[in-house]
């Protein structure tokens, strides 16, 4: 019976762990929740990224690049945003809003040109990528504005 | 590889979770338990096969489950320790007409469960007519009635 009493104690520990896991999941430790949602870069800076620190494999997620165009970019009516190549390679991009004019691939980054409306001025614009991660594990990322600042972050994708 | 890993992980997780839930969770199937089991089976299906609905993938998933089941059966046969931890052991919960309340509480079995098993198996009416009631590894309760001379 010693074994059985030990098994019952372990069972109760297991129940507590299950409840804790469920609480963590509700809070977003496994994606979709306050623990997962975060930013990279200060919201007052020229570039900051809103992303989910924790995600799940092949599950739709939003990646929002908030870009404040320079006066030159505002006059040109477009801004070029880029995402690091290793990060982009493991993403399946469903759509980008606003739809970029051009996509260019380089050895270390993927660039896309986004048109600005005439009245955007130097206001911050959000470029939203609707993506699905194709690889599990820790993914390091970098995004930036051509000729401007860049931001680094990491995400953990559960299988 | 992907399918094998998915299926193997789901199989092991389900086994551990149901083991943690306890024996009675599988034995006493109420309507609610039935609904939970149905929903679990639907939930795990997508996780096991992902977006691959091919016959080949289904075959790999089925083979993985059967081989894992076979492998664990061999392990249990070879190792009494593994057998004990995977399938638990029978526990006496009534002895000589008296309930062992501590064990019943820990196993989440109440007097009504024991009386139901006693009625269904031997037509007994009272606890004091039971010599031994054993909570089996399957979660069912088996009854050994008191000798009739008593």
Interface residues (C-beta under 8 A of the other chain):
Chain A: X1 X3 X4 X5 X7 X8 X11 X14 X15 X18 X58 X159
Chain B: X9 X17 X20 X22 X50 X51 X84 X85 X88 X89 X91 X103 X106 X107
